[in-house]
Structures are given as C-alpha cells and as structure tokens.
Amino acid sequence: MITCSDAVRQLWEYLDSALDAQERERIEEHLGLCLRCCGEVEFARELRRFLRASVAADLPPEVHDRLSGFLDSMPPAGTKAEQ
C-alpha cells in the first residue's frame, strides 16, 4: 500500500482523473484506510468548489493575496515538489 506522502503528492492528479487505473486504485485503497488523507481529499474538493464559486464573485483583497501567494509557492505543473 502507498504512504500518506505518496497519496497527497498525487492528490490533484487523482481529483483531475489524470491517473492511470492502477495508480487511481492504489490511492483509493489508501483512502479506504486513512482518515487523514480522506480529510485532505475533502478539503481539496471544498477548496475547488469555493474557487469555482468565487470566479464570478469578487474576492476580498486579503483572500486574493493569500491565494496568489499560495499558488506562486507551488511547483510548476509536471514537477515533483521537494520532500
């Protein structure tokens, strides 16, 4: 079974349905046993819902600044974050 670190590292690809069937199955097996990672998935889903709903609405400046800072700190797509 994969570790929490492996599951979280692949979280966005999992939510985007961008993993092959074998990787998706490994993550789902992990999520079936790990409450912590299930919480990570639920948080990410809620964040996506919030961001989708906020696209049409103006974000308060402090939220926009925090979100921009967070996105700027993420590694470019297709690269692995340092461990």
C-alpha positions as CSV (number, residue, x, y, z in Angstrom):
1,M,0.0,0.0,0.0
2,I,1.2,3.6,-0.7
3,T,2.1,6.0,2.0
4,C,0.3,9.2,3.0
5,S,3.1,11.2,1.4
6,D,2.6,9.4,-1.9
7,A,-1.2,9.8,-1.7
8,V,-1.0,13.5,-1.0
9,R,1.6,14.0,-3.7
10,Q,-0.8,12.6,-6.3
11,L,-3.9,14.3,-4.8
12,W,-4.6,16.8,-7.6
13,E,-4.0,14.3,-10.3
14,Y,-6.4,12.0,-8.6
15,L,-9.0,14.7,-8.3
16,D,-8.5,15.6,-12.0
17,S,-8.9,11.9,-13.0
18,A,-5.4,12.2,-14.6
19,L,-4.0,8.9,-13.1
20,D,-4.0,5.6,-14.8
21,A,-6.3,2.9,-13.4
22,Q,-3.6,1.2,-11.3
23,E,-2.5,4.5,-9.6
24,R,-6.1,5.5,-9.0
25,E,-6.8,2.1,-7.4
26,R,-3.7,2.4,-5.2
27,I,-4.9,5.8,-3.9
28,E,-8.4,4.7,-3.4
29,E,-7.1,1.7,-1.4
30,H,-5.2,4.1,0.8
31,L,-8.1,6.4,1.2
32,G,-10.2,3.5,2.3
33,L,-8.0,3.0,5.3
34,C,-6.6,6.5,6.1
35,L,-8.9,9.1,7.6
36,R,-6.2,11.8,7.5
37,C,-5.8,11.5,3.7
38,C,-9.6,11.4,3.3
39,G,-9.7,14.7,5.1
40,E,-7.1,16.1,2.6
41,V,-9.3,15.0,-0.3
42,E,-12.4,16.5,1.2
43,F,-10.5,19.8,1.9
44,A,-9.2,19.9,-1.7
45,R,-12.7,19.3,-3.1
46,E,-14.2,22.0,-0.9
47,L,-11.4,24.4,-2.0
48,R,-12.2,23.7,-5.6
49,R,-15.9,24.4,-5.0
50,F,-15.1,27.6,-3.3
51,L,-12.7,28.7,-6.0
52,R,-15.3,27.8,-8.7
53,A,-18.0,29.8,-6.9
54,S,-15.6,32.7,-6.4
55,V,-14.7,33.1,-10.0
56,A,-17.9,35.0,-10.7
57,A,-17.6,37.0,-7.4
58,D,-15.0,39.4,-6.3
59,L,-12.7,38.0,-3.7
60,P,-11.7,40.2,-0.7
61,P,-8.2,41.6,-1.3
62,E,-6.7,39.6,1.6
63,V,-8.1,36.3,0.3
64,H,-6.9,37.1,-3.2
65,D,-3.4,37.9,-1.8
66,R,-3.2,34.7,0.2
67,L,-4.5,32.6,-2.7
68,S,-2.0,34.2,-5.1
69,G,0.9,33.6,-2.6
70,F,-0.1,30.0,-2.2
71,L,-0.3,29.4,-6.0
72,D,3.0,31.2,-6.5
73,S,4.7,28.9,-4.0
74,M,3.5,25.7,-5.8
75,P,6.0,23.9,-8.0
76,P,5.3,24.2,-11.8
77,A,2.9,21.6,-13.2
78,G,4.6,18.3,-14.1
79,T,7.4,18.6,-11.5
80,K,7.6,16.9,-8.1
81,A,7.7,19.0,-5.0
82,E,10.9,18.6,-2.9
83,Q,10.5,16.3,0.0
